[in-house]
């Protein structure tokens, strides 16, 4: 069964960025954590068994980390390229 996956884009108090990255990296549900330049400070991929588990992780773990100001979440419906794609090879000869 495929796990629920979401991109959680995080706005952070700049003085707490290192602490936030460290805390996020320790979360079992955090598949990937990136410090980024742009609109957000951190982008993370969070997995869960279902929407309810994801909600708990977001509210009870991520939002409790000191230094996180706010988040914007994007639910990933279907991966098409990247490490989360399993056995999804495309036959290029059929793409005409």
Secondary structure as a PSIPRED ss2 file (coil, helix, strand):
# PSIPRED VFORMAT (PSIPRED V4.0)

   1 X C   1.000  0.000  0.000
   2 X C   1.000  0.000  0.000
   3 X C   1.000  0.000  0.000
   4 X E   0.000  0.000  1.000
   5 X E   0.000  0.000  1.000
   6 X E   0.000  0.000  1.000
   7 X E   0.000  0.000  1.000
   8 X E   0.000  0.000  1.000
   9 X E   0.000  0.000  1.000
  10 X E   0.000  0.000  1.000
  11 X E   0.000  0.000  1.000
  12 X E   0.000  0.000  1.000
  13 X C   1.000  0.000  0.000
  14 X H   0.000  1.000  0.000
  15 X H   0.000  1.000  0.000
  16 X H   0.000  1.000  0.000
  17 X H   0.000  1.000  0.000
  18 X H   0.000  1.000  0.000
  19 X H   0.000  1.000  0.000
  20 X H   0.000  1.000  0.000
  21 X H   0.000  1.000  0.000
  22 X H   0.000  1.000  0.000
  23 X H   0.000  1.000  0.000
  24 X H   0.000  1.000  0.000
  25 X H   0.000  1.000  0.000
  26 X H   0.000  1.000  0.000
  27 X C   1.000  0.000  0.000
  28 X C   1.000  0.000  0.000
  29 X C   1.000  0.000  0.000
  30 X E   0.000  0.000  1.000
  31 X E   0.000  0.000  1.000
  32 X E   0.000  0.000  1.000
  33 X E   0.000  0.000  1.000
  34 X E   0.000  0.000  1.000
  35 X E   0.000  0.000  1.000
  36 X C   1.000  0.000  0.000
  37 X C   1.000  0.000  0.000
  38 X C   1.000  0.000  0.000
  39 X C   1.000  0.000  0.000
  40 X C   1.000  0.000  0.000
  41 X C   1.000  0.000  0.000
  42 X E   0.000  0.000  1.000
  43 X E   0.000  0.000  1.000
  44 X E   0.000  0.000  1.000
  45 X E   0.000  0.000  1.000
  46 X E   0.000  0.000  1.000
  47 X E   0.000  0.000  1.000
  48 X E   0.000  0.000  1.000
  49 X C   1.000  0.000  0.000
  50 X C   1.000  0.000  0.000
  51 X H   0.000  1.000  0.000
  52 X H   0.000  1.000  0.000
  53 X H   0.000  1.000  0.000
  54 X H   0.000  1.000  0.000
  55 X H   0.000  1.000  0.000
  56 X H   0.000  1.000  0.000
  57 X H   0.000  1.000  0.000
  58 X H   0.000  1.000  0.000
  59 X H   0.000  1.000  0.000
  60 X H   0.000  1.000  0.000
  61 X H   0.000  1.000  0.000
  62 X H   0.000  1.000  0.000
  63 X H   0.000  1.000  0.000
  64 X H   0.000  1.000  0.000
  65 X C   1.000  0.000  0.000
  66 X C   1.000  0.000  0.000
  67 X C   1.000  0.000  0.000
  68 X E   0.000  0.000  1.000
  69 X E   0.000  0.000  1.000
  70 X E   0.000  0.000  1.000
  71 X E   0.000  0.000  1.000
  72 X E   0.000  0.000  1.000
  73 X E   0.000  0.000  1.000
  74 X E   0.000  0.000  1.000
  75 X E   0.000  0.000  1.000
  76 X E   0.000  0.000  1.000
  77 X C   1.000  0.000  0.000
  78 X C   1.000  0.000  0.000
  79 X C   1.000  0.000  0.000
  80 X C   1.000  0.000  0.000
  81 X C   1.000  0.000  0.000
  82 X C   1.000  0.000  0.000
  83 X C   1.000  0.000  0.000
  84 X C   1.000  0.000  0.000
  85 X C   1.000  0.000  0.000
  86 X C   1.000  0.000  0.000
  87 X C   1.000  0.000  0.000
  88 X C   1.000  0.000  0.000
  89 X C   1.000  0.000  0.000
  90 X C   1.000  0.000  0.000
  91 X C   1.000  0.000  0.000
  92 X H   0.000  1.000  0.000
  93 X H   0.000  1.000  0.000
  94 X H   0.000  1.000  0.000
  95 X C   1.000  0.000  0.000
  96 X C   1.000  0.000  0.000
